[in-house]
């Protein structure tokens, strides 16, 4: 059994046992992790950039985050979906542009600057934050999860394949910080055949997708936001942006 089950958790409707997932979105249990004090006067609203699925579909976990952060901050939280053709108009004239992307791929390098320039051209006072995957707070949570997983196996971080120098440099730095193998998920079928390894795969994906759904058959976790500490951690971070 994964050591993730030993960490703070909520109940999942998928199994009778307690699991370290956020699939049920049980608010009764989640409230004890979410900060009680609201940031009454944030200086800016938020515009979160996510990849999304085909047709602009947004996973319920993302919608839950938006709902909670908007309530706790007392400000607008808009969303820009990269798979949606026509972006929604900003409800605020002063925003943080927040790329909820884990890797510095083509979206971070190409799409985010275009979005930033478009918003500036529209007269919106915009400040751009780095992509989520390089935030110190996010990496700290990742280190904690890796420490848990190391108690029952050898953690390995599985990510979307990258084929650019910036991405490769980022992954090398991440590998040094986490001190675990960091590999594209396209190599997983080959890696799990290694008889001398007891790998515990960690899907480096924000929300569930087709590429990660079968990585962890023993607890069905297929993304980071299905793990409470990531879900609540992201709500905390976004809530306390100035």
Secondary structure by P-SEA (a helix, b strand, c coil): cccccccbbbbbcccccccccccccccccccccccccccccccbbbbbbbbccccccccaaaaaaaaaaaaaacbbbbbbbcccccccccccccccccccccccccccccaaaaaaaaaaaaccbbbbbccccccaaaaaaaaaaaaaaaaccbbbbbccccccaaaaaaaaaaaaaaccccccccaaaaaaaccccccccccccccccccccccccccccccccccaaaaaaaaaaaaacc
